[in-house]
Structures are given as C-alpha cells and as structure tokens.
Amino acid sequence: MKSENGTSARAAQGHFSLSHDDWGRLVLIDDQGRRYIGVDPVRAFPITHPTRWISICDAEGREVVAIESLDKLAPTIRQTLEEELALREFIPVIGRIVRVSTDSFPSDWDVNTDRGPIRFTVDNEEDIRRLGPSRVMITDARRLRYQVRDVGALDSHSRRLLERFL
C-alpha cells in the first residue's frame, strides 16, 4: 500500500504507510486499508536500543503496528518516524558540566547541553545513574532527564565533577 507521499513499509504486523495529513497529524494506513489519524510512535527501549521495537499507537494508546527495527523501513518512513520521535522525546545531551554546587544532595548543576545552557537541581543519588560503561542519565528535581552520551568525551573538568557522583 502506498501513502500520500508514495512510501510504504513492512512491519511486524504487515504492510503499512505513514504520512502527515493537512493538519500535520501523523496518519497510518494499515494493510487492510484502515486509516488511523493522530498516531504516535513510542520507543520500547529509548536509551539502550533507540532503533529497535517502536510501537505506533492510535489516539487511544493502543498499538497499531510494532516495528522490530527502523533499519528495515523505507528511508522516507524511517525519517518521518525519527522526526516524530525526536519531537516526542526531550532528552538534552550534556556536553559540559560547568559547576555543581555541592558534593551532597540536593545539588545545583550548571551545564551546557545541545539545547543550550541550563541550571537544574538533583535531589538524590538515585537520580544519577549509569546506563552502560560510558552513558549516564541524570534526572532533575522536576523529573526532566539529561543524558551524558559518553563520559570519556567530556572535558577533564566535567568528568571530575560527574565522577564524584558515580
């Protein structure tokens, strides 16, 4: 089946097409020709496996299509899904830690991210956790998440500040 922009794909539940309607809503047409308006893509494992197991859910939150891997999709559908997922997931990436107020909790952090500089508060040690050997997730007092993709890629000052909490 072809979508309005001429693309189609095969997922775990069969063929489907994906496009935006005139109002900017994401529309999925399944292999039976059913049209789902206002669908949302959701990652099952957003940090550890960002390109695997994506669900496309209808407006009521029910899964319509399960995608095992974005690598198996047509490039235009993959691009559409990745753009939609980026809008849905707001996880700034920390590139530099400028200052941490104290070695205890709560502590105020001044950091530079891919979205600009920000100051946030970390309430307790459970809010700073490793996700593998070099990735770290920091959750602030408002429950917003920040990611350090590679601790080794940080400058030495930033690494020293972060290592005090790991």
SULZILIN-V591671 format. One record per helix or strand of 2 or more residues. SS is the DSSP state (hx for helix, st for strand). FROM is the first residue (numbers start at 1). LEN is the number of residues. If there is no record, write none. Layout:
BEGIN
ss;from;len
SS;FROM;LEN
SS;FROM;LEN
END
This chain:
BEGIN
ss;from;len
st;9;3
st;14;7
st;26;5
st;35;3
st;40;4
st;52;6
st;63;7
hx;70;3
hx;75;14
st;92;9
st;107;7
st;116;7
hx;125;3
st;128;3
st;136;4
st;145;4
hx;151;3
hx;156;8
END
